[in-house]
Amino acid sequence: MELEFEDLTPENVPALYEIERGVPEGFVLTSEELIEVNRYGFEHNCTGHTFLIRLGGRCIGAILIGEALPWPTDPPEVAREPFYRLMSFIIDRRLRGRGIGGEALEQAIKRVFRDFGVRPLVLGCHRDNVRAARFYKRHGFTPTAYTEGDDIYYLRYPEYGSGAVL
């Protein structure tokens, strides 16, 4: 499986709308929210990547991993060190359950580590998104006791699996 990663730009934004999301709003950023968070990061020189994920030239997903701006609800384990926040990750619903999401996640993490340095990762997963929670646990993320709204924070240290390989 040859996944291609392309930085999200104003020119390729329409490709985001090709992704069949198949998840309730509130589980993952909408395309419009992803565009706005990406724009904010770019305008404020935040470290990270927002990728469109392509397979055979077709846009099948998107992921945003970037420098974490501190939030009061962050787990204390990362309070004194820089870390990345996985802000959004979506794979086309027609391709789930085939290992594509896991491969895309690991490749995106490797690219962020290679380009900006190795750090822990934090993400928020909606408490009712059981499938995503299982997915993230399989990929080395551990749930914490910390929440923000309906999201439970998950933490992954760089030592996990292939993500730390540079």
Rosetta blueprint (number, residue, H / E / L):
1 M L
2 E L
3 L E
4 E E
5 F E
6 E E
7 D E
8 L L
9 T L
10 P L
11 E L
12 N L
13 V H
14 P H
15 A H
16 L H
17 Y H
18 E H
19 I L
20 E L
21 R L
22 G L
23 V L
24 P L
25 E E
26 G L
27 F L
28 V E
29 L L
30 T L
31 S H
32 E H
33 E H
34 L H
35 I H
36 E H
37 V H
38 N H
39 R H
40 Y H
41 G H
42 F H
43 E H
44 H L
45 N L
46 C L
47 T L
48 G E
49 H E
50 T E
51 F E
52 L E
53 I E
54 R E
55 L E
56 G L
57 G L
58 R E
59 C E
60 I E
61 G E
62 A E
63 I E
64 L E
65 I E
66 G E
67 E E
68 A L
69 L L
70 P L
71 W L
72 P L
73 T L
74 D L
75 P L
76 P H
77 E H
78 V H
79 A L
80 R L
81 E L
82 P L
83 F L
84 Y E
85 R E
86 L E
87 M E
88 S E
89 F E
90 I E
91 I E
92 D L
93 R H
94 R H
95 L H
96 R L
97 G L
98 R L
99 G L
100 I H
101 G H
102 G H
103 E H
104 A H
105 L H
106 E H
107 Q H
108 A H
109 I H
110 K H
111 R H
112 V H
113 F H
114 R H
115 D H
116 F H
117 G L
118 V L
119 R L
120 P L
121 L E
122 V E
123 L E
124 G E
125 C E
126 H E
127 R L
128 D L
129 N L
130 V H
131 R H
132 A H
133 A H
134 R H
135 F H
136 Y H
137 K H
138 R H
139 H L
140 G L
141 F L
142 T E
143 P E
144 T E
145 A E
146 Y E
147 T E
148 E E
149 G L
150 D L
151 D E
152 I E
153 Y E
154 Y E
155 L E
156 R E
157 Y L
158 P L
159 E L
160 Y L
161 G H
162 S H
163 G H
164 A H
165 V L
166 L L
